[in-house]
Amino acid sequence: MPGTRTIKCGGEIDIEIKPGNIYYFNYWGP
């Protein structure tokens, strides 16, 4: 399921889900 998830856990983690089950993690934290 293509889309962008935002998870807050001690920081903000943007998880961009690409077609083909490829995950890109962009971590924005301290």
DACORSUL-V268081 format. One line per field, one symbol per residue. phi: phi as a letter, one per 40 degrees, with the letter a starting at -180 (. if undefined). psi: psi as a letter, one per 20 degrees, with the letter a starting at -180 (. if undefined). burial: I if it has 9 or more other ideal C-beta (glycine too) atoms within 8 Angstrom, else O. A space follows every 50 residues. Layout:
BEGIN
phi = ???
psi = ???
burial = ???
END
This chain:
BEGIN
phi = .cibbbbbagibbcbbccdhfbbbbbcbac
psi = npapqoponjapoooooqpjkppppopoa.
burial = OOOOOOOOOOIOIIIIIOOOOOOOOOOOOO
END
